[in-house]
């Protein structure tokens, strides 16, 4: 399924991977958990119905790839969606030593890699891009048993990308943060799985405050910890006057 809105096509490819095509083609956090290799398999009937199927995909059509943090850095995923002309925007805090996975250095991707901070404004692949902080509050619900946030401040960022005036917002793995509601957003791509990010209730509340033209939820039902009711999220948003499109399996 592909969502079309205001000359843009958007496809949730699973987990946090989203393809947005307008004048340029952008991928947000491509890869992880086999969503681009065909290895992802649902762990329940509910996940099979409410998550894109795994696919062995190598489009190599990206003009721009945005990497929000090390948990979403998948070198194979980046290579599958990009080629030698692609620009990669990678959060400056991405360090392969922070992962238990065997990750190559970003410099080994053989792509143009530009590092970004939590609050940058730039142009990449001829598209205006802004970054925003993405983290879990230390006193919030998304912390480990020892009280450490799953995503401490400084680990990652979110991205706003403008396609000829239509701004798409992927907040990254984050709680709802001060300042989010002040953003000018046309298409909102919230994580709704909870556990490590805002849940569907918090995302719906933020969607009402942002008042975008369209919401396309992502980052849910990939595995048990991210299980959520996407239909209930959509109903909640619509009751708040916000349009939602579910790009599911």
Wavefront OBJ file of the C-alpha trace (Angstrom):
o trace
v 0.000 0.000 0.000
v 1.213 3.499 -0.838
v -0.199 6.720 0.589
v -0.552 9.673 -1.777
v -0.830 13.240 -0.537
v -0.199 16.605 -2.188
v 2.072 15.309 -4.980
v 3.908 13.055 -2.544
v 3.834 9.276 -2.309
v 4.745 7.713 1.010
v 5.314 4.081 1.803
v 5.950 2.588 5.222
v 8.265 -0.331 4.508
v 8.271 -1.663 8.066
v 9.738 -0.768 11.473
v 10.961 2.859 11.074
v 11.655 2.686 7.334
v 9.668 5.151 5.243
v 10.060 6.066 1.574
v 8.835 9.519 0.541
v 8.843 10.451 -3.128
v 8.215 13.897 -4.534
v 10.622 15.971 -6.576
v 13.270 13.899 -4.793
v 13.169 10.470 -3.164
v 13.947 10.291 0.554
v 14.293 7.292 2.860
v 14.003 7.653 6.608
v 15.927 5.105 8.705
v 16.069 2.321 6.091
v 16.476 -1.276 7.240
v 16.613 -3.262 10.498
v 14.774 -6.441 11.386
v 14.725 -7.726 7.821
v 12.163 -5.291 6.460
v 14.254 -4.740 3.309
v 15.748 -8.225 2.988
v 12.540 -10.249 3.119
v 13.541 -11.802 6.455
v 10.950 -10.039 8.613
v 8.142 -12.343 9.667
v 5.126 -11.505 11.836
v 5.131 -12.924 15.340
v 1.321 -12.896 15.547
v -1.737 -12.729 13.268
v -2.260 -9.129 14.416
v 1.227 -8.172 13.259
v 0.644 -9.872 9.920
v -2.421 -7.698 9.351
v -0.970 -4.429 10.646
v 2.621 -4.265 9.422
v 4.048 -4.201 5.897
v 5.341 -7.603 4.759
v 9.081 -8.169 4.609
v 10.469 -7.832 1.116
v 13.785 -8.412 -0.585
v 14.147 -4.911 -1.984
v 17.093 -3.074 -3.545
v 15.706 0.011 -5.316
v 18.893 2.151 -5.080
v 16.771 5.207 -5.906
v 17.364 7.471 -2.898
v 18.415 11.061 -3.390
v 18.574 11.453 0.381
v 18.792 9.040 3.325
v 18.186 10.290 6.877
v 19.545 8.317 9.841
v 18.124 9.347 13.199
v 20.279 7.319 15.622
v 22.438 4.243 15.996
v 19.540 1.844 16.695
v 18.233 2.564 13.193
v 21.602 2.523 11.438
v 21.598 -0.473 9.097
v 24.437 -0.304 6.585
v 22.889 -2.946 4.331
v 19.610 -1.033 4.392
v 21.353 2.201 3.406
v 23.123 0.470 0.524
v 19.922 -1.204 -0.671
v 18.072 2.083 -1.080
v 20.960 4.273 -2.286
v 23.746 4.542 -4.836
v 26.853 6.636 -5.367
v 24.887 9.842 -5.972
v 22.916 9.622 -2.714
v 23.476 11.977 0.205
v 23.251 10.455 3.685
v 22.348 12.709 6.614
v 23.475 10.958 9.781
v 23.035 12.202 13.307
v 26.411 13.168 14.721
v 25.946 10.900 17.755
v 25.868 7.703 15.689
v 28.809 5.619 16.900
v 29.133 1.969 15.929
v 30.682 1.247 19.351
v 27.307 2.055 20.927
v 25.786 -1.001 19.262
v 26.177 -4.715 19.898
v 25.818 -5.220 16.147
v 28.857 -5.360 13.875
v 28.409 -1.996 12.188
v 30.793 -0.433 9.685
v 31.895 3.149 10.052
v 29.696 5.598 8.179
v 32.736 6.450 6.064
v 32.729 2.857 4.794
v 29.318 3.247 3.149
v 30.929 4.787 0.036
v 28.277 7.488 0.043
v 28.405 11.210 0.709
v 27.752 11.369 4.469
v 26.916 14.639 6.197
v 26.699 14.750 9.983
v 23.874 16.706 11.590
v 23.202 17.813 15.156
v 19.923 17.995 17.077
v 19.035 21.483 15.841
v 20.338 22.032 12.320
v 18.881 23.785 9.302
v 20.363 22.857 5.933
v 19.742 21.923 2.312
v 20.493 18.370 1.182
v 19.681 16.854 -2.214
v 18.094 20.241 -3.013
v 15.593 19.797 -0.166
v 15.292 21.992 2.937
v 15.872 19.877 6.055
v 15.604 20.663 9.756
v 16.583 18.454 12.678
v 15.011 18.409 16.137
v 15.952 16.655 19.394
v 14.716 13.092 19.941
v 14.994 11.420 23.341
v 13.160 9.837 26.266
v 12.605 11.970 29.340
v 14.667 10.734 32.337
v 11.574 10.823 34.553
v 9.260 9.450 31.887
v 7.910 5.952 31.277
v 10.390 4.915 28.599
v 13.318 3.945 30.768
v 15.195 0.742 31.577
v 14.933 -1.033 34.948
v 17.785 1.074 36.334
v 16.015 4.291 35.344
v 18.192 5.014 32.296
v 16.228 6.359 29.316
v 16.232 3.993 26.345
v 17.099 7.009 24.208
v 18.982 9.566 26.324
v 19.281 13.123 25.117
v 22.081 13.337 22.560
v 21.559 9.854 21.121
v 19.451 10.910 18.151
v 17.367 13.447 16.296
v 14.194 13.820 14.287
v 13.908 15.172 10.746
v 11.633 17.610 8.962
v 11.992 17.544 5.175
v 10.226 20.011 2.896
v 9.108 18.837 -0.526
v 8.181 22.010 -2.448
v 6.413 23.421 0.575
v 4.959 20.187 1.995
v 6.829 19.389 5.199
v 7.122 15.785 6.362
v 8.045 15.168 10.010
v 9.657 11.966 11.309
v 10.351 12.649 15.012
v 12.628 9.635 15.521
v 12.574 7.418 18.608
v 11.363 9.912 21.158
v 8.829 10.959 23.732
v 6.615 13.928 22.973
v 8.963 16.811 23.799
v 8.594 20.515 24.541
v 8.651 22.316 21.210
v 7.159 19.515 19.126
v 3.732 21.143 19.106
v 5.232 24.400 17.777
v 6.477 22.809 14.547
v 4.870 23.564 11.187
v 4.056 20.085 9.864
v 1.967 18.947 6.886
v 2.548 15.178 7.119
v 3.277 13.608 10.505
v 4.948 10.176 10.745
v 4.714 9.338 14.463
v 6.047 6.210 16.136
v 3.056 4.699 17.957
v 4.415 1.416 19.299
v 5.174 2.721 22.770
v 7.718 0.806 24.912
v 10.661 2.880 23.608
v 8.826 5.891 22.132
v 5.599 7.817 22.464
v 2.617 5.470 22.426
v -0.529 5.753 20.337
v -2.330 7.917 22.901
v 0.545 10.400 23.198
v 1.003 10.447 19.427
v -2.689 11.199 18.890
v -2.527 14.073 21.376
v 0.513 15.492 19.583
v -1.182 15.066 16.205
v -4.094 17.180 17.442
v -1.689 19.928 18.542
v 0.311 19.826 15.301
v -2.870 19.784 13.198
v -1.159 18.318 10.102
v -2.952 17.629 6.844
v -2.242 13.903 7.230
v -0.858 11.431 9.765
v 0.815 8.159 8.712
v 1.836 6.151 11.813
v 4.970 3.966 11.762
v 7.270 2.043 14.137
v 4.714 -0.435 15.500
v 3.896 -4.172 15.395
v 7.376 -5.087 14.128
v 7.844 -7.289 17.215
v 5.998 -7.964 20.461
v 7.284 -4.938 22.396
v 5.868 -2.614 19.733
v 2.419 -4.209 19.606
v -0.349 -1.624 19.432
v -3.828 -1.070 18.018
v -3.325 1.079 14.927
v -7.046 1.143 14.131
v -7.734 2.608 17.572
v -5.020 5.208 16.969
v -6.619 6.170 13.666
v -10.053 6.444 15.288
v -8.612 8.609 18.087
v -7.020 10.982 15.568
v -10.180 11.239 13.481
v -12.214 12.068 16.573
v -9.752 14.912 17.080
v -10.307 16.124 13.506
v -6.989 14.810 12.128
v -6.867 12.722 8.940
v -5.007 9.393 9.127
v -3.836 6.888 6.537
v -2.771 3.403 7.674
v -0.059 2.049 5.374
v -0.131 -1.556 6.568
v 0.271 -5.064 5.183
l 1 2 3 4 5 6 7 8 9 10 11 12 13 14 15 16 17 18 19 20 21 22 23 24 25 26 27 28 29 30 31 32 33 34 35 36 37 38 39 40 41 42 43 44 45 46 47 48 49 50 51 52 53 54 55 56 57 58 59 60 61 62 63 64 65 66 67 68 69 70 71 72 73 74 75 76 77 78 79 80 81 82 83 84 85 86 87 88 89 90 91 92 93 94 95 96 97 98 99 100 101 102 103 104 105 106 107 108 109 110 111 112 113 114 115 116 117 118 119 120 121 122 123 124 125 126 127 128 129 130 131 132 133 134 135 136 137 138 139 140 141 142 143 144 145 146 147 148 149 150 151 152 153 154 155 156 157 158 159 160 161 162 163 164 165 166 167 168 169 170 171 172 173 174 175 176 177 178 179 180 181 182 183 184 185 186 187 188 189 190 191 192 193 194 195 196 197 198 199 200 201 202 203 204 205 206 207 208 209 210 211 212 213 214 215 216 217 218 219 220 221 222 223 224 225 226 227 228 229 230 231 232 233 234 235 236 237 238 239 240 241 242 243 244 245 246 247 248 249
